[in-house]
């Protein structure tokens, strides 16, 4: 496991070396959150109706995959992604939900830097590709994806500063 050497508000491209692995976050998913999210964005019976969900394909209520993705993004933003150097993302690849997230599941995140390289066309930034994984309390993988982020390089101090 790797520890960041800089806090999130002083973290730059150079602080994400390829091969680094970070673990963080801890959130417990509630039935009310599952139903509320799904009621707005993914109103399938196994996400919004605990009684119907018992008879459904998962044998009970489960979180929408998009809810699980949102939980991951919150942990990613709170603990991993620089608050000063982030320049956005062109996308996420290989998004998967291999196991359902259920009420009461406690989730943690693992982020692995799989690629970190400077931009050839814009030397003031780099590209960081991160393998993101969420695990439940039984250490079962419930989410995985590969994110691409652009990050500014650490500013060079100027004379007198």
C-alpha positions as CSV (number, residue, x, y, z in Angstrom):
1,X,0.0,0.0,0.0
2,X,1.2,3.5,-0.8
3,X,0.7,6.7,1.1
4,X,0.4,10.0,-0.6
5,X,3.3,12.3,0.2
6,X,1.2,15.4,-0.4
7,X,-2.2,16.4,0.9
8,X,-5.1,16.5,-1.6
9,X,-4.8,20.3,-1.9
10,X,-1.2,20.2,-2.8
11,X,-1.2,17.1,-5.0
12,X,0.1,17.3,-8.6
13,X,0.7,15.0,-11.5
14,X,4.1,14.0,-10.0
15,X,2.4,12.7,-6.9
16,X,0.7,9.8,-8.8
17,X,3.6,7.5,-9.7
18,X,2.8,4.5,-11.9
19,X,2.3,1.3,-9.8
20,X,1.1,3.1,-6.7
21,X,-1.8,1.5,-4.8
22,X,-4.0,3.5,-2.4
23,X,-6.9,2.3,-0.2
24,X,-9.4,4.6,1.4
25,X,-13.0,5.5,2.0
26,X,-15.5,3.7,4.1
27,X,-19.2,4.1,3.4
28,X,-22.2,2.1,4.4
29,X,-25.0,1.9,2.0
30,X,-28.5,2.2,3.4
31,X,-31.8,0.9,2.1
32,X,-33.2,4.4,2.1
33,X,-30.3,5.7,0.0
34,X,-30.7,2.8,-2.5
35,X,-34.4,3.5,-2.9
36,X,-34.0,7.3,-3.1
37,X,-31.3,7.2,-5.8
38,X,-33.1,4.6,-7.8
39,X,-36.4,6.4,-7.5
40,X,-34.8,9.4,-9.2
41,X,-32.5,7.7,-11.7
42,X,-33.0,3.9,-12.1
43,X,-36.6,2.9,-11.0
44,X,-36.4,-0.8,-11.6
45,X,-38.3,-2.9,-9.0
46,X,-35.2,-4.6,-7.6
47,X,-33.8,-1.1,-6.7
48,X,-37.0,0.6,-5.4
49,X,-39.4,-2.0,-4.0
50,X,-38.0,-4.3,-1.2
51,X,-41.0,-6.6,-1.3
52,X,-40.9,-7.0,-5.1
53,X,-37.1,-7.3,-5.0
54,X,-37.4,-10.4,-2.8
55,X,-39.1,-12.2,-5.7
56,X,-36.7,-10.7,-8.3
57,X,-33.5,-11.9,-9.9
58,X,-31.3,-10.9,-7.0
59,X,-33.4,-12.2,-4.1
60,X,-33.6,-8.7,-2.5
61,X,-33.1,-5.0,-2.9
62,X,-29.8,-4.0,-4.6
63,X,-28.3,-0.6,-5.4
64,X,-28.3,0.6,-9.0
65,X,-24.9,0.3,-10.6
66,X,-25.1,4.0,-11.2
67,X,-25.5,4.6,-7.5
68,X,-22.5,2.4,-6.9
69,X,-20.6,4.4,-9.4
70,X,-21.6,7.6,-7.7
71,X,-20.4,6.3,-4.3
72,X,-17.1,5.4,-5.9
73,X,-16.8,8.9,-7.4
74,X,-17.4,10.5,-4.0
75,X,-14.6,8.5,-2.5
76,X,-12.4,9.2,-5.5
77,X,-13.0,13.0,-5.2
78,X,-12.7,13.1,-1.4
79,X,-9.5,11.0,-1.1
80,X,-7.7,10.5,-4.3
81,X,-8.1,13.2,-7.0
82,X,-6.2,16.4,-6.5
83,X,-8.3,19.4,-5.6
84,X,-5.8,21.8,-7.2
85,X,-4.4,20.0,-10.3
86,X,-7.4,18.1,-11.7
87,X,-8.1,19.2,-15.3
88,X,-11.0,16.8,-15.9
89,X,-11.4,13.5,-17.6
90,X,-12.1,12.3,-21.1
91,X,-13.8,9.2,-19.8
92,X,-14.0,6.0,-18.0
93,X,-13.3,2.6,-19.5
94,X,-14.2,-1.0,-18.5
95,X,-17.0,-0.1,-16.1
96,X,-18.2,-3.3,-14.3
97,X,-20.5,-4.2,-11.5
98,X,-19.6,-7.9,-10.8
99,X,-21.7,-8.2,-7.6
100,X,-24.7,-6.3,-6.4
101,X,-24.4,-3.8,-3.5
102,X,-27.0,-4.5,-0.9
103,X,-28.4,-2.5,2.1
104,X,-25.9,-2.5,4.9
105,X,-22.9,-3.2,2.7
106,X,-19.8,-1.3,3.8
107,X,-17.6,-0.2,0.9
108,X,-14.0,0.7,0.6
109,X,-12.0,1.7,-2.5
110,X,-8.6,0.7,-4.0
111,X,-7.1,2.9,-6.6
112,X,-4.1,1.7,-8.6
113,X,-2.1,4.0,-10.9
114,X,-1.7,1.9,-14.0
115,X,-0.3,4.7,-16.2
116,X,1.2,8.1,-15.6
117,X,2.8,10.0,-18.4
118,X,3.4,13.6,-19.4
119,X,1.5,15.0,-22.3
120,X,3.6,15.3,-25.5
121,X,1.5,18.2,-26.8
122,X,0.9,20.0,-23.5
123,X,3.9,19.7,-21.2
124,X,2.1,21.5,-18.3
125,X,0.0,18.4,-17.7
126,X,0.1,14.7,-17.5
127,X,-2.3,11.8,-18.0
128,X,-3.0,9.4,-15.1
129,X,-5.0,6.2,-15.7
130,X,-6.3,4.6,-12.5
131,X,-7.9,1.2,-11.9
132,X,-10.7,1.9,-9.4
133,X,-12.2,-1.0,-7.4
134,X,-14.8,-1.1,-4.7
135,X,-15.0,-3.9,-2.2
136,X,-17.7,-4.8,0.2
137,X,-17.2,-5.9,3.8
138,X,-16.5,-9.5,2.7
139,X,-13.7,-8.3,0.3
140,X,-15.8,-9.1,-2.7
141,X,-15.3,-6.9,-5.7
142,X,-18.6,-4.9,-6.4
143,X,-17.3,-2.3,-8.9
144,X,-14.4,-1.7,-11.2
145,X,-13.4,0.8,-13.9
146,X,-10.4,2.4,-15.4
147,X,-10.5,6.2,-15.2
148,X,-8.4,8.6,-17.2
149,X,-7.6,12.0,-15.7
150,X,-5.5,15.0,-16.8
151,X,-3.5,16.6,-14.0
152,X,-1.4,19.7,-14.0
153,X,2.3,19.3,-13.2
154,X,3.7,20.9,-10.1
155,X,4.4,24.6,-10.7
156,X,8.0,25.6,-10.9
157,X,8.7,28.2,-8.2
158,X,9.6,31.6,-9.7
159,X,12.4,33.8,-8.4
160,X,11.4,35.6,-5.3
161,X,8.5,33.3,-4.4
